[in-house]
């Protein structure tokens, strides 16, 4: 599985959500990293000069959003929908979930929306993703 199997959203869906820090194509406002990654290393990760912790695509995986030096811990939720997996990131202690909408190679947009599909089976699909640049960051 690659990021192309992550849910894609129409522009109308982007316009219907709450406040986001939206960046121009290629500009990241943050990074999604595995919980074991060193947030101080984000600049090196974005440039590709340092390997950082990616994360596995499975229910309950700890994934941190790092924006402007601030780390927001969260949890990955995985839903199956007609042969595709939809990934949602949920900040710890909050109700809102954000779908990881494909925005190119190793890049996503975090968009608040209700979950679609059914919860994926235990550990599915388990694929390791590289750290993801986030091109639209929720205001947390």
Order of alpha helices (4+ residues) and beta strands (2+ residues): alpha-beta-beta-alpha-beta-beta-beta-beta-beta-beta-beta-beta-beta-beta
